Amino acid sequence: MKLFTLAFAALLTTGSAFAADTVPASNVIHDKTGFFVHLDVAKVVSSTDTYGQCGVVPAQLRYLDHQGREHVLDYQVQGVGCASDN
């Protein structure tokens, strides 16, 4: 019985050690679009390239704020790839 209890305690200890190393999957903050949105941008990670696309297209900006947290901003932008656009 002591061996069973010891094995069970070892299993729980191992499981909790592995669980402590996991990183939450949703650590990215999704910002809301709208007028007068204050963005705390310290570093731009990536942005959508809209060159060669016509009309209004979806775009995305990924950036880090001054606390090091990653944000994602989805928005609409006018593409610059149409020859007939003025």
N, C-alpha and C positions, 0 to 999 in steps of 0.2 A: 504494500500500500504506500509506503514511503517513496518507493521508486516511481510509482504512478504520479504522486503529488509533486515530486521533484521534476519529472518530465513535463508535467503540465505547467509548472511555474517557469521552466526554461522556455517552453513554447510561447507563453504569454510575454516573457521578457524579449524574446527574439522578435515577435510580431510588433511590439510597441517600439522597438529600436528601429525597425524598418519603416514604421508609420511616421516616425519623427522626421525622417529624411525626405518625405514627400513634399512637393511644392504645390500649392493650390493652383488648379488649372485656370481659374478665372481671375488672375491678378492684373489683367489689363482693364483699364477704366474706359468705358465708352462714353464719350462726351455727346451731349445733345446739340443739335444744330439749331440755329435761330439767329435773330438779330441781337447784336450786342453781347455775344458770347465771349467771356473773358477766358483767354487761354494762357496758361502759365508754361510757356515753352522755353526750356533750357537747351534742348538739343533735338533736332529733327532726325528721326530714325529712317523714315522713308516717306515718299509721297508718290501718288499716281502720276504717271507720265501721260498726258493727254495729247501729245503731239501726234498728228495724223488722224485725229478723230473729229468728226463733224457734229455740230449741234451741242445740246446740253447733255453731258455725260456724267456718270457717277465718278467720284474721286474719293480718295482716302488719305488721310494724314496720320502718320504714326509718330509720336514724339514722347520725349521724357520731360517731366516737370522738374522744378528745382529740388524736389525731394527724391528724385530718382525713380518715380513711378511712371509706368508706361501708359499712354493714353492713345485712343483711336478716335478720330473724328471723320465721320462719313458726311459728304456734302456733294452738291451738284456744281459743275463748272462748265463754262463754254469751251468746247474744243477749239484748237487753233489750226486744224489741218485742212480746212475747206478752202479751196482757191476762190470760190465765189463769195465768201464772207467778207464783209467790209470791216 
